[in-house]
Amino acid sequence: MGSCCNSNTSLLAEHFTRDILKDESLKLRNYTYMELLNEIVSKRVEQEIPKEHINQFLIPEFYDSNKTDTNDIYINSIFNYILEQLGERNNMYLVLLYFYPFIKHEQEKTYENFFNTIRFITQSHRTEISRENVRNWIFNYISFCSWGITVAIRRTLPTSDDLNNSFSSLINGPYSEDNLNKLLDSLMNALTGGQAEEIINLEMFKRMFDEYDISTIENVRDFLLTQN
């Protein structure tokens, strides 16, 4: 899927962001799902992860600051943004959700892992999730991949930087709340086949991922950048 933007102005900020996300210092991008899960499990305390452990033990595993000279301020800002979304103690699958779109997904059943992540966040004891919970968590996820990461990078830019206008164009255009809700409606329609289903199951997630693979940051951003 190729990236496209609504204007040349926003295109500048999008390229800037994607170059940061490709920085070799971001070791997280080479993790598989099981490697990510095992890393998170090793940092938990009684099924929860203290924010302090994420900052002190988890993020240093995901990021080698010695491997970048120019992008450290932006990558640190993204991690700080993630920490700001979390409480002092966190469901380990909530933590996983924020790191999930960074990893590689070859030979992974993304629809199954994404479904179970939301199921365990909502603590559903059945192999199904309410429509409302699915809608809320998918919105949080696509918002983080787009608006959140963009805001995290922009806030480190000097106010005089020419890139500020480009980032504003992204935030107020492709990654605006209206555009996010438009994509969310498309995702929910793919999940339910346009039906008023109140209970969402694994097979529905497979159907959605067949049409919209939202497992990576880049894919989510591409869907938002190219939707009419």
C-alpha positions, 0 to 999 in steps of 0.5 A: 500500500503506497502512502499518499497525502491530501496536499504537498504540505502534509506530505512533508510532515508524513515523510518526516514521521515515517523516516523517524519510525524507520530509525534503526535505533527503534529495535521494537520494529524488529520484534515479533508478536511473541517476542513483544508479549514475552518482553511485556510478561517479564515486566509484569507484577501480579498481571499488571505492569507499573508505569515505572517498569515500562519506563525503566525496563521495557522501553530500554529494550525497545530503543537504543539511543546510541544508534541515532544522532538526530531522531532521539528527541522525537522517539523519546517524545513518542514513548513519553506520549505512550506513558501519558496514556497509561496509569500507574498500574496497567493491564499488560494487554493495554500496554501491548496495544500501544507497542503492537503497531510498531512490530513486524507481523510476518507469519502472524494471525494479526486478526486473532492477536488483535481480537484477543488483545481487546478481549483481554483489555476488556476482561471478557470471559467469553470469546466475544466482545461487545460492539461498544468496547470494540468500537472504543478500543479500535478508535483509541488504537487508530487515533494513537497510530495517526493523531497521537504519534503526529502530535508527539513528534510535532510538540518537540519542534521549535515553534519557528520550524517550517515543519509546524505548518505541515504537521498542522495540516496532517492533524487538522486534515487526514488525522482529524477526529472527523476523518478518524470517525469516518475510518472507524465507521468503515472498520465497523462496517467491515466487522459486522457486514453492515449489520447491527451486531452487538456482539463481535467475535473472532471471525468478524475480526478476520473479515475486517483484517481481510479488508483493512489490515490495521496491524501497523502504524503505516497501514493505519496512516495510509487508510486515513490518507487515502480515504475519500 
